[in-house]
Amino acid sequence: MGTAKKVTGLERDTDAIMKHQDNLQFMRGLDDASMKLIVTSPPYNIGKSYEKRSPLDHYVQDQAQVISECVRLLHPNGSICWQVGNHVEKGEVFPLDIILYHIFKNHGMKLRNRIIWHFEHGLHCIKRLSGRHETIMWFTKGNDYTFNLDSIRVPSKYPQKKYYKGPKVGQLSGNPLGKNPGDVWIFPNVKHNHIEKTSHPCQFPVELVERLVLSMTNPGDGVFDPYMGVGSSVVAAVKHGRTGYGCDVVREYVDIARDRVHRLRSGTLQTRPMDKPIYDPGKKNGGH
């Protein structure tokens, strides 16, 4: 894990530019084609505590620089998963996946899925429908890429369903390991009552990254998050025998990330299990 040097005593626009450059400097110290999975949720340019709101075209330029470095770092059989929501300006919504898509295509990347992450809690809007999902753009460099579907299968709705005619009559019709989870994933976001909650206002749930790590990498592979925050991607990687890398410009978040990895290795870090139900009416706080 890395952090940008702390910059103080400067006008905020200059400070934001220098922090962005520090992140790029960290990435430039990593080897070409060294990461099997690059997974991140960059700032959405909406003025959260960890980001400086800037004109949308400036934000896209900054993203383009980071994406270019990520493509350099990506293994030929690797994947990039860029999880984004919406930029909102004066009530108008700008979907960041649509805005950023062409940057990846200009690097020759191939879109495999737009994974929809749906959650039950989010914005409480009064002039438009409340947002309850974000998008993960899954890109690969080529057609030969790592994808371990069996590692992420979920229970079938009808596990005992059998063929009723033909040469396989009487045999189970579904995969005994379960079904493909599809491209709509339902995981609770990390709110105040979530077991993983830290001081970060927009924290990645570990279970979301686990599904990406298990399906798109093999044990020992490198996983990198260029906007690491409090280290959920690194935790998910280390938890499953991969090597996690990450950087962030906020020292507090890097310290929290390092502590979470230490607690994971000591067996004291609590994370929400991937197979836990979203809502269980028989339990307090449901399945969160």
ABEGO torsion letter per residue (X at the ends): XBBBBBBBGBBAAAAAAAAAAAAAAAAAABBBGABABBBBBBBAGAGBAABBBBBAAAAAAAAAAAAAAAAAABBAABBBBBBBBBBBBGGBBBBAAAAAAAAAAAAGBBBABBBBBBBABBBBBAABBBBABBBBBBBBABABBBBBAAAABBBBABAABBBABEAABGBBABBAAEBBAEABBBBBBBBAABAABBABABBBBAAAAAAAAAAABBBGBBBBBABAEAGAAAAAAAAAGBBBBBBBABAAAAAAAAAAAAAAAAGABBBBBAABBABBAABBGEAX
